[in-house]
Amino acid sequence: MERTGRIKRVVILGGGTAGWMAATALSRNFGERVHITLLESEEIGTVGVGEATIPTIHWFNELIGLDEPEFLRATKATFKLGIEFVDWREPGHRYFHPFGQFGAALPGVAFHHRWLKARAEGLDLPLSALSLATQAATHGRFAKPAGDARSILSTLGYAYHFDAGLYAKYLRDLSEKQGVRRIEGKLRDVERNPDTGFVAALTTERGDRLDGDLFVDCSGFRALLIGAEMGEAFEDWSHWLPCDRAVAVPCARVAATTPYTRSTARAAGWQWRIPLQHRTGNGYVYASPHISDDEAAATLMANLDGEALAEPRMLRFRAGTRRRAWRGNVVAIGLSSGFLEPLESTSIHLIQSGIAKLLTLFPDADCDPALADRFNTVFARDMDGIKDFLILHYHATSGRDDPLWRRCRTMPLPETLVEREAQYRRSGRIILDPDELFREASWLAVLDGQGFEATGYNPLADAIPQETNTAQVRGLADIIARAAPTLPSHDAALARIIGA
Ligand code: FAD
């Protein structure tokens, strides 16, 4: 029997990546039981960037029943095996943050302690030799993870690069087929219920009225409902994450696809390179006190692989969060809820994780505040964990001498990060909370890549005799070294999957 207090009408404000992801997921899950309307303004537009993802995207794709080959074709996507960091620790240095695992899942202690033990006992083997994703990426090769845990291919992980504009269009088509109604127009007024304080309706400049029981704020940096209307403050994290602008430009593809994002440190920030099927996306993320917009644009344009395909576009932002992304009957998802810069491609993940939380905690029409509290607690944990991981990249750059990097090296760090770094240095342990996004392999890649040396390892590893351990660790590196060049090139693998 249907309960009377169910939510029947959801209004989504905004049709960027967040708005259409929310519309697709909600319509897929609720079908005709909930009437979904999305308001967006073509004149205002979207941020239009956001083209690299992390492997959690597979969860969202399953949730919406996405057909992978169709999605790859529609969004001109490529596969991503991780991120290559160039010149971060110091000029001339490179390391790779791969998806998937290091080594293999052997019984007993976590694999990286076996590597640390082998190193302590004289084996000279870099961490990168123990990651198939890293070695495959180095050779421009790609394969999907194998299901059989005995195969070295099971240690792979992958995500996608895609065209943000095409992705929003793809999701819009799916949503509209699932019954979502799209209204074109600019928001003019927000009507509140004087008794509950809940938002009751949005009206557009043209006079359309959108009544709702629940409002999802996907209005981007403007945060029109959660910020401007509900008054939820923005907690500024720019003292830890100083970049506040980006200049972006696509350029022509000139070579075979490199199946990874590249992030190159620059004097006042860093530059991204994201290869797609039809073009390469580029951008310079920078701290405006340390470089002018013109200089940043000139640096970007001087560092493209191929001919620029458009004029450079400027974007402004601020790192930080809203502690309560859900207030009353307004739930903020996407840039309206906060922003962490794109260094580890986490924003689309945060959108889908916001949607997942909303589905799990989906309220009745009274919007039980306990559900909102739970949402806000878990959202804050997500943001805090990712924030610490990003700060790690910024402050552990011993060989960079520009003023931005000098400042980041000596900035006071969150206590949680100080503890984590110290524990890794002392014992090789990476202490994580159970639901943190970035797991041991990611922290290990970046700690090691940015120059942290572990002086100890878990004593459990001593249960394995030195020769056995060294032989097994070296053996795995040999298997990986032999396997990587046998994988198909990225472009051959992609062509086979999309049927080109
Ligand atoms: P927007 O795209 O800004 O959409 C806002 C929507 O609200 C639009 O449809 C707009 O029309 C509508 N709207 C606003 N005001 C009104 C109004 N008054 N009336 C009606 N409609 C209105 N994320 C990743 O995961 N990977 C990346 O590699 C990545 N790179 C990034 C690089 C940069 C430089 C930046 C700034 C962000 C990057 N992101 C990345 C983040 C990613 O771009 C966003 O998370 C994503 O695009 C979602 O944006 P959004 O939908 O929240 O907001």
Boltz pocket constraint, residues with backbone or C-beta under 6 A from the ligand:
constraints:
  - pocket:
      binder: B
      contacts: [[A, 13], [A, 14], [A, 15], [A, 16], [A, 17], [A, 18], [A, 19], [A, 39], [A, 40], [A, 41], [A, 42], [A, 44], [A, 45], [A, 46], [A, 47], [A, 48], [A, 49], [A, 50], [A, 51], [A, 52], [A, 53], [A, 164], [A, 185], [A, 186], [A, 187], [A, 218], [A, 219], [A, 220], [A, 221], [A, 222], [A, 224], [A, 246], [A, 283], [A, 315], [A, 316], [A, 317], [A, 333], [A, 334], [A, 335], [A, 336], [A, 342], [A, 345], [A, 346], [A, 347], [A, 348], [A, 349], [A, 351]]
      max_distance: 6.0
